[in-house]
Amino acid sequence: MTIAIFATISPKPEHRDAVEQALRVMVEHSRNEPGNLRYDLFCREGEVLAFDLFELYSDEAAVQAHRSSAHYQAYRAATANWVAAPVEVRLSRPLELAPLNGSGV
């Protein structure tokens, strides 16, 4: 069953650029993982300093593989002291998804 994850990362202002760079590296690697269907990075506009990730996986095994990956573990270790608050993670089960790359999900 497809799993969606919405994550919000709130960097300390002095680490904003470093967190963005670390996220960009993680996005590049995560998009190549087996079972990863989407991995999109957003930057919040306005007064709130935050990055949002939208992740879509084919199943729970793909989520666990991502969390166990070397690049994810390296990201977490590198940014541990750069964030202003714990990462907010929300898991969702999609009810209606648009087709991905014309293949459908």
N, C-alpha and C positions, 0 to 999 in steps of 0.2 A: 504494500500500500504506500502510495506517495506521501512523503512528509515534507512540510514546509517549516522553515525556521525563520523567525524574524528576530534579529539581534541588534541591540543598541549599545554602542561604545561611546562613552563620554570621556574624552581625554582631558588631562590637565592642560590649561591654555599654553603653557610653555613646552608641552610635548605634542601639540597638535600635528605638526608636520611629520614628526617621527612616527606617530601612530598611523597617519595616513599612508606613509611609505610602507610601513610594516603590513598594513591591510592590503595594499596593492600587490605586494609580493604574495601574501596568502591567497588572494583572489586568483592570481595567475596559476598557482599550484592547485588550488581546490577545484578549479574548472576542469582539470585533467583527471580528477579522481574517478574511478569506476563508480557508477551509481549516482554521480552528481549530475543533475539536470540543469541547474541554474546556480549562479553565485554572483550576485550583483551588489555593488557598493554604492551607497548614496551619502551625500553630505547634507546635513540639515541646514536650512536657511533660517535667518532670524537671529535672535539673541542666544538661543540654546546651541552650545558647541557640542555636536554629536555626529557620529557616523552611524548609518543604518546598513545592515546586511540583510538581503533576502536570499535565502538558500532553499533549494528544492532538491530532494533526494528520492531515489527510486524506492527505498525501504529503510527500515531501522538499521540493517547491517551496514548500509552505506553511510548513515549518520555516525555510527560507531567507528567505522573505518576512518572517517574524516577526523573525528576527535582523537583518534590514536595516531594519526599521521605525524611524521617528523616535522612537517612545515607548520602544522597547527600547534604542536607542542612548543616549537621554537618561537612562534608568534606570542603565545601565552607567556612564556618565560621572559621574552624581551620587553613586553609591554606591561608587565605586572605592576610596576611602580609609576607608569605613565598615565594611568586612568584615574579619574576623579571619583568614580563610583563603580561598584560591581557591574559587570556586563549584564544587561537585561536580555534574557532569552525567552522567547515564546514559541512553543511548538504548536503547529496546527495540522489538521488533516483536511486537505483540500476537498471541497464539495463539487466545485465546477472549475476546471482549468481550461484555458485556451490551448490549442495544440502547440506543442513545442517542435520547432523545426519541421512542421508538417507531419510529424509522426503520431501526434495525439498521445495522451497520457491517460 
